[in-house]
Amino acid sequence: MQRTLKDLKPGETGRVAKIDGKGPVKRRLMDMGVTRGTEILIRKVAPLGDPIEVNVRGYELSFRKAEAESIILE
């Protein structure tokens, strides 16, 4: 079973293995610095699980659950 960004809890880190998204979604994630080998730290998760606040390359981003599911971790 593949582990995705959505599976991590606050305070945990993961390293990006690949992005499963297609077209504009994948391009947008890559433009934000989410590329293969990048380490991502989960900072906060909203009470209902959406959005997820992460730290990537020294800055904070927020992802929807659907976007976080498309980020496969090593």
A tleap script that builds the chain and sets N, CA, C and O, in Angstrom:
source leaprc.protein.ff14SB
mol = sequence {
  NMET GLN ARG THR LEU LYS ASP LEU LYS PRO
  GLY GLU THR GLY ARG VAL ALA LYS ILE ASP
  GLY LYS GLY PRO VAL LYS ARG ARG LEU MET
  ASP MET GLY VAL THR ARG GLY THR GLU ILE
  LEU ILE ARG LYS VAL ALA PRO LEU GLY ASP
  PRO ILE GLU VAL ASN VAL ARG GLY TYR GLU
  LEU SER PHE ARG LYS ALA GLU ALA GLU SER
  ILE ILE LEU CGLU
}
set mol.1.N position { 0.844 -1.195 0.000 }
set mol.1.CA position { 0.000 0.000 0.000 }
set mol.1.C position { 0.884 1.252 0.000 }
set mol.1.O position { 1.844 1.354 0.763 }
set mol.2.N position { 0.542 2.177 -0.857 }
set mol.2.CA position { 1.304 3.415 -0.946 }
set mol.2.C position { 0.879 4.367 0.158 }
set mol.2.O position { -0.300 4.462 0.499 }
set mol.3.N position { 1.851 5.066 0.706 }
set mol.3.CA position { 1.571 6.078 1.721 }
set mol.3.C position { 1.481 7.432 1.025 }
set mol.3.O position { 2.326 7.769 0.196 }
set mol.4.N position { 0.461 8.198 1.366 }
set mol.4.CA position { 0.291 9.515 0.755 }
set mol.4.C position { 0.465 10.596 1.811 }
set mol.4.O position { 0.527 10.309 3.007 }
set mol.5.N position { 0.542 11.824 1.363 }
set mol.5.CA position { 0.675 12.961 2.272 }
set mol.5.C position { -0.521 13.033 3.216 }
set mol.5.O position { -0.379 13.453 4.364 }
set mol.6.N position { -1.682 12.634 2.747 }
set mol.6.CA position { -2.898 12.664 3.561 }
set mol.6.C position { -2.805 11.747 4.784 }
set mol.6.O position { -3.469 11.990 5.790 }
set mol.7.N position { -1.982 10.691 4.702 }
set mol.7.CA position { -1.857 9.714 5.780 }
set mol.7.C position { -1.008 10.192 6.954 }
set mol.7.O position { -1.065 9.597 8.030 }
set mol.8.N position { -0.224 11.250 6.771 }
set mol.8.CA position { 0.653 11.730 7.836 }
set mol.8.C position { -0.120 12.535 8.872 }
set mol.8.O position { -1.139 13.155 8.567 }
set mol.9.N position { 0.384 12.513 10.099 }
set mol.9.CA position { -0.193 13.270 11.215 }
set mol.9.C position { 0.643 14.535 11.431 }
set mol.9.O position { 1.785 14.601 10.976 }
set mol.10.N position { 0.087 15.542 12.123 }
set mol.10.CA position { 0.868 16.761 12.408 }
set mol.10.C position { 2.177 16.438 13.117 }
set mol.10.O position { 2.209 15.651 14.063 }
set mol.11.N position { 3.255 17.057 12.646 }
set mol.11.CA position { 4.578 16.843 13.198 }
set mol.11.C position { 5.385 15.788 12.452 }
set mol.11.O position { 6.597 15.700 12.647 }
set mol.12.N position { 4.749 14.989 11.607 }
set mol.12.CA position { 5.454 13.957 10.850 }
set mol.12.C position { 5.976 14.528 9.538 }
set mol.12.O position { 5.434 15.492 8.996 }
set mol.13.N position { 7.037 13.912 9.045 }
set mol.13.CA position { 7.599 14.325 7.759 }
set mol.13.C position { 7.581 13.154 6.786 }
set mol.13.O position { 7.512 11.990 7.180 }
set mol.14.N position { 7.646 13.493 5.525 }
set mol.14.CA position { 7.703 12.487 4.477 }
set mol.14.C position { 8.474 13.040 3.295 }
set mol.14.O position { 8.573 14.255 3.119 }
set mol.15.N position { 9.016 12.149 2.489 }
set mol.15.CA position { 9.769 12.544 1.302 }
set mol.15.C position { 8.964 12.134 0.063 }
set mol.15.O position { 8.496 11.000 -0.037 }
set mol.16.N position { 8.813 13.060 -0.864 }
set mol.16.CA position { 8.001 12.840 -2.054 }
set mol.16.C position { 8.659 11.812 -2.969 }
set mol.16.O position { 9.826 11.951 -3.337 }
set mol.17.N position { 7.895 10.776 -3.332 }
set mol.17.CA position { 8.372 9.779 -4.299 }
set mol.17.C position { 7.859 10.136 -5.692 }
set mol.17.O position { 8.603 10.061 -6.670 }
set mol.18.N position { 6.574 10.530 -5.779 }
set mol.18.CA position { 6.005 10.958 -7.062 }
set mol.18.C position { 4.681 11.670 -6.822 }
set mol.18.O position { 4.119 11.626 -5.728 }
set mol.19.N position { 4.200 12.326 -7.870 }
set mol.19.CA position { 2.908 13.007 -7.830 }
set mol.19.C position { 2.008 12.303 -8.832 }
set mol.19.O position { 2.341 12.203 -10.013 }
set mol.20.N position { 0.856 11.813 -8.354 }
set mol.20.CA position { -0.074 11.079 -9.207 }
set mol.20.C position { -1.050 11.981 -9.954 }
set mol.20.O position { -1.757 11.513 -10.846 }
set mol.21.N position { -1.101 13.250 -9.610 }
set mol.21.CA position { -2.049 14.149 -10.255 }
set mol.21.C position { -1.813 14.252 -11.747 }
set mol.21.O position { -0.761 13.861 -12.252 }
set mol.22.N position { -2.803 14.783 -12.447 }
set mol.22.CA position { -2.689 14.932 -13.897 }
set mol.22.C position { -2.873 16.390 -14.288 }
set mol.22.O position { -3.539 17.161 -13.596 }
set mol.23.N position { -2.277 16.743 -15.393 }
set mol.23.CA position { -2.471 18.048 -15.991 }
set mol.23.C position { -2.154 19.210 -15.080 }
set mol.23.O position { -1.085 19.261 -14.473 }
set mol.24.N position { -3.093 20.156 -14.983 }
set mol.24.CA position { -2.841 21.390 -14.249 }
set mol.24.C position { -2.583 21.185 -12.757 }
set mol.24.O position { -1.834 21.951 -12.150 }
set mol.25.N position { -3.187 20.171 -12.167 }
set mol.25.CA position { -2.986 19.927 -10.732 }
set mol.25.C position { -1.538 19.530 -10.468 }
set mol.25.O position { -0.899 20.067 -9.563 }
set mol.26.N position { -1.029 18.607 -11.241 }
set mol.26.CA position { 0.364 18.169 -11.089 }
set mol.26.C position { 1.319 19.329 -11.358 }
set mol.26.O position { 2.286 19.522 -10.621 }
set mol.27.N position { 1.056 20.085 -12.390 }
set mol.27.CA position { 1.911 21.231 -12.731 }
set mol.27.C position { 1.913 22.260 -11.600 }
set mol.27.O position { 2.963 22.809 -11.265 }
set mol.28.N position { 0.747 22.524 -11.012 }
set mol.28.CA position { 0.640 23.507 -9.933 }
set mol.28.C position { 1.428 23.059 -8.706 }
set mol.28.O position { 2.137 23.859 -8.097 }
set mol.29.N position { 1.306 21.779 -8.341 }
set mol.29.CA position { 2.056 21.250 -7.198 }
set mol.29.C position { 3.561 21.359 -7.441 }
set mol.29.O position { 4.312 21.740 -6.543 }
set mol.30.N position { 3.993 21.028 -8.644 }
set mol.30.CA position { 5.414 21.105 -8.968 }
set mol.30.C position { 5.898 22.556 -8.965 }
set mol.30.O position { 7.020 22.832 -8.543 }
set mol.31.N position { 5.064 23.475 -9.430 }
set mol.31.CA position { 5.429 24.897 -9.417 }
set mol.31.C position { 5.582 25.426 -7.993 }
set mol.31.O position { 6.337 26.369 -7.758 }
set mol.32.N position { 4.862 24.814 -7.035 }
set mol.32.CA position { 4.949 25.236 -5.636 }
set mol.32.C position { 6.143 24.607 -4.927 }
set mol.32.O position { 6.364 24.876 -3.747 }
set mol.33.N position { 6.915 23.777 -5.623 }
set mol.33.CA position { 8.110 23.196 -5.031 }
set mol.33.C position { 7.964 21.765 -4.574 }
set mol.33.O position { 8.895 21.207 -3.994 }
set mol.34.N position { 6.809 21.149 -4.822 }
set mol.34.CA position { 6.602 19.749 -4.439 }
set mol.34.C position { 7.113 18.885 -5.590 }
set mol.34.O position { 6.388 18.586 -6.539 }
set mol.35.N position { 8.379 18.495 -5.480 }
set mol.35.CA position { 9.002 17.677 -6.512 }
set mol.35.C position { 9.599 16.435 -5.857 }
set mol.35.O position { 9.696 16.354 -4.632 }
set mol.36.N position { 9.994 15.482 -6.673 }
set mol.36.CA position { 10.548 14.226 -6.176 }
set mol.36.C position { 11.752 14.484 -5.269 }
set mol.36.O position { 12.655 15.243 -5.620 }
set mol.37.N position { 11.752 13.841 -4.094 }
set mol.37.CA position { 12.852 13.992 -3.146 }
set mol.37.C position { 12.675 15.103 -2.137 }
set mol.37.O position { 13.462 15.206 -1.196 }
set mol.38.N position { 11.667 15.937 -2.303 }
set mol.38.CA position { 11.421 17.048 -1.386 }
set mol.38.C position { 10.841 16.532 -0.079 }
set mol.38.O position { 9.958 15.675 -0.083 }
set mol.39.N position { 11.336 17.050 1.036 }
set mol.39.CA position { 10.810 16.667 2.342 }
set mol.39.C position { 9.665 17.608 2.713 }
set mol.39.O position { 9.770 18.824 2.549 }
set mol.40.N position { 8.575 17.034 3.211 }
set mol.40.CA position { 7.386 17.806 3.582 }
set mol.40.C position { 7.052 17.528 5.040 }
set mol.40.O position { 6.986 16.371 5.454 }
set mol.41.N position { 6.841 18.586 5.818 }
set mol.41.CA position { 6.452 18.489 7.224 }
set mol.41.C position { 4.988 18.892 7.355 }
set mol.41.O position { 4.585 19.943 6.857 }
set mol.42.N position { 4.195 18.067 8.019 }
set mol.42.CA position { 2.790 18.404 8.277 }
set mol.42.C position { 2.752 19.313 9.498 }
set mol.42.O position { 3.175 18.912 10.583 }
set mol.43.N position { 2.253 20.527 9.333 }
set mol.43.CA position { 2.184 21.472 10.444 }
set mol.43.C position { 0.843 21.383 11.166 }
set mol.43.O position { 0.804 21.255 12.390 }
set mol.44.N position { -0.235 21.448 10.427 }
set mol.44.CA position { -1.571 21.422 11.031 }
set mol.44.C position { -2.546 20.735 10.088 }
set mol.44.O position { -2.359 20.709 8.871 }
set mol.45.N position { -3.591 20.180 10.691 }
set mol.45.CA position { -4.695 19.624 9.911 }
set mol.45.C position { -5.972 20.228 10.484 }
set mol.45.O position { -6.166 20.224 11.700 }
set mol.46.N position { -6.836 20.741 9.629 }
set mol.46.CA position { -8.092 21.340 10.074 }
set mol.46.C position { -8.951 20.286 10.776 }
set mol.46.O position { -8.789 19.093 10.517 }
set mol.47.N position { -9.854 20.703 11.653 }
set mol.47.CA position { -10.681 19.749 12.408 }
set mol.47.C position { -11.409 18.714 11.544 }
set mol.47.O position { -11.547 17.564 11.960 }
set mol.48.N position { -11.859 19.084 10.394 }
set mol.48.CA position { -12.543 18.128 9.521 }
set mol.48.C position { -11.590 17.500 8.500 }
set mol.48.O position { -12.019 16.783 7.595 }
set mol.49.N position { -10.287 17.780 8.658 }
set mol.49.CA position { -9.282 17.163 7.793 }
set mol.49.C position { -8.983 17.900 6.505 }
set mol.49.O position { -8.165 17.436 5.710 }
set mol.50.N position { -9.616 19.020 6.280 }
set mol.50.CA position { -9.420 19.742 5.027 }
set mol.50.C position { -9.431 21.237 5.296 }
set mol.50.O position { -10.471 21.717 5.747 }
set mol.51.N position { -8.414 22.004 5.075 }
set mol.51.CA position { -7.146 21.713 4.402 }
set mol.51.C position { -6.062 21.205 5.361 }
set mol.51.O position { -6.261 21.119 6.573 }
set mol.52.N position { -4.923 20.877 4.777 }
set mol.52.CA position { -3.745 20.418 5.503 }
set mol.52.C position { -2.661 21.472 5.292 }
set mol.52.O position { -2.345 21.820 4.154 }
set mol.53.N position { -2.089 21.981 6.387 }
set mol.53.CA position { -1.013 22.968 6.276 }
set mol.53.C position { 0.320 22.254 6.378 }
set mol.53.O position { 0.551 21.485 7.311 }
set mol.54.N position { 1.202 22.510 5.414 }
set mol.54.CA position { 2.501 21.836 5.360 }
set mol.54.C position { 3.631 22.853 5.223 }
set mol.54.O position { 3.411 24.009 4.861 }
set mol.55.N position { 4.842 22.393 5.521 }
set mol.55.CA position { 6.042 23.188 5.317 }
set mol.55.C position { 6.859 22.497 4.229 }
set mol.55.O position { 7.268 21.345 4.378 }
set mol.56.N position { 7.088 23.217 3.137 }
set mol.56.CA position { 7.854 22.694 2.003 }
set mol.56.C position { 8.944 23.699 1.673 }
set mol.56.O position { 8.663 24.866 1.400 }
set mol.57.N position { 10.190 23.241 1.699 }
set mol.57.CA position { 11.334 24.090 1.326 }
set mol.57.C position { 11.368 25.411 2.094 }
set mol.57.O position { 11.782 26.436 1.553 }
set mol.58.N position { 10.929 25.385 3.364 }
set mol.58.CA position { 11.014 26.568 4.209 }
set mol.58.C position { 9.819 27.505 4.153 }
set mol.58.O position { 9.855 28.564 4.781 }
set mol.59.N position { 8.772 27.162 3.434 }
set mol.59.CA position { 7.586 28.011 3.440 }
set mol.59.C position { 6.329 27.154 3.631 }
set mol.59.O position { 6.337 25.947 3.389 }
set mol.60.N position { 5.253 27.810 4.070 }
set mol.60.CA position { 4.017 27.101 4.376 }
set mol.60.C position { 3.064 27.096 3.188 }
set mol.60.O position { 2.913 28.096 2.486 }
set mol.61.N position { 2.425 25.946 2.978 }
set mol.61.CA position { 1.402 25.781 1.944 }
set mol.61.C position { 0.203 25.084 2.563 }
set mol.61.O position { 0.327 24.417 3.590 }
set mol.62.N position { -0.947 25.237 1.945 }
set mol.62.CA position { -2.133 24.492 2.350 }
set mol.62.C position { -2.613 23.683 1.166 }
set mol.62.O position { -2.711 24.187 0.047 }
set mol.63.N position { -2.916 22.406 1.429 }
set mol.63.CA position { -3.421 21.506 0.400 }
set mol.63.C position { -4.793 20.988 0.780 }
set mol.63.O position { -5.093 20.796 1.958 }
set mol.64.N position { -5.616 20.764 -0.218 }
set mol.64.CA position { -6.867 20.050 0.008 }
set mol.64.C position { -6.538 18.567 0.160 }
set mol.64.O position { -5.456 18.120 -0.219 }
set mol.65.N position { -7.492 17.806 0.724 }
set mol.65.CA position { -7.291 16.361 0.883 }
set mol.65.C position { -7.018 15.694 -0.460 }
set mol.65.O position { -6.147 14.829 -0.560 }
set mol.66.N position { -7.755 16.090 -1.485 }
set mol.66.CA position { -7.592 15.484 -2.811 }
set mol.66.C position { -6.182 15.720 -3.350 }
set mol.66.O position { -5.592 14.828 -3.961 }
set mol.67.N position { -5.646 16.911 -3.128 }
set mol.67.CA position { -4.282 17.204 -3.578 }
set mol.67.C position { -3.266 16.387 -2.765 }
set mol.67.O position { -2.307 15.850 -3.320 }
set mol.68.N position { -3.486 16.300 -1.458 }
set mol.68.CA position { -2.584 15.546 -0.582 }
set mol.68.C position { -2.589 14.059 -0.933 }
set mol.68.O position { -1.570 13.384 -0.784 }
set mol.69.N position { -3.722 13.547 -1.395 }
set mol.69.CA position { -3.804 12.137 -1.786 }
set mol.69.C position { -2.988 11.834 -3.038 }
set mol.69.O position { -2.559 10.700 -3.249 }
set mol.70.N position { -2.779 12.849 -3.862 }
set mol.70.CA position { -2.033 12.618 -5.104 }
set mol.70.C position { -0.523 12.682 -4.906 }
set mol.70.O position { 0.233 12.418 -5.841 }
set mol.71.N position { -0.073 13.032 -3.693 }
set mol.71.CA position { 1.363 13.102 -3.397 }
set mol.71.C position { 1.767 11.801 -2.706 }
set mol.71.O position { 1.421 11.574 -1.546 }
set mol.72.N position { 2.501 10.950 -3.426 }
set mol.72.CA position { 2.924 9.642 -2.935 }
set mol.72.C position { 4.291 9.803 -2.246 }
set mol.72.O position { 5.198 10.436 -2.786 }
set mol.73.N position { 4.418 9.225 -1.055 }
set mol.73.CA position { 5.648 9.342 -0.285 }
set mol.73.C position { 6.476 8.071 -0.374 }
set mol.73.O position { 5.961 6.991 -0.665 }
set mol.74.N position { 7.781 8.224 -0.116 }
set mol.74.CA position { 8.709 7.074 -0.085 }
set mol.74.C position { 8.510 6.288 1.182 }
set mol.74.O position { 9.190 5.286 1.400 }
savepdb mol mol.pdb
quit
